[in-house]
């Protein structure tokens, strides 16, 4: 996954704490080893290694997601009646911004519903 490697190379030029940069490198290598289709649903646990500092993992994943042309993206989902219901990106961002959730299937407004939203990550297919 060349785009991940390029993203990491850009990050190496930034004045980042060594622990965060090291996490970025580790995560980039893990993502590189994924087979096509394996990057559709990744949680923070995927990115962490034993002994990792949670803050550094979160910072590294955030940096990798936020870089231009990086294929790593974040999204949100809820669990409704035992089923995963994925939020559209705009709805996910709006929920983060306001704290309220509009149920993606029913349209119901859930005040303070952001506590029902779970974070996941995915590799955006090339060409999107």
C-alpha positions, 0 to 999 in steps of 0.5 A: 500500500504505497499511499500509506508509506508515502503518508508516513514519509511525509510525517517523518519530516514533521517535528513529532515526539519520537514515541508518536513517530515510532507508532506511525511507523509501526502502524504503517507497516501493519497496514502494509501487510493487509491483504486487499479487503482486510482493511474494511473494519479496523478498531484501535485494538488493531493498531496497538501493540502490547505495552503501547501508550494509548495516547501515542496510538491515538495520536498516531492513528489520528495523524495517519488519518488526517494527512492529505492523500492518506487512504486511512479513514475513520468512521462511526457506527452504532449497534442497533438490535444487535446489528452494526449500522454504519453512519455516513461520513457527514452524519458521523462528523455532525454527531461528533460536532453536536453530540446528537445522533440522527439514527441512520435508518429511522431518522430519529433524533437522539439527543446526546446520542454520540455516546452510542457511536463507536469509532472504527477505521478503514482503508479507502480503496484506491481510486476513490 
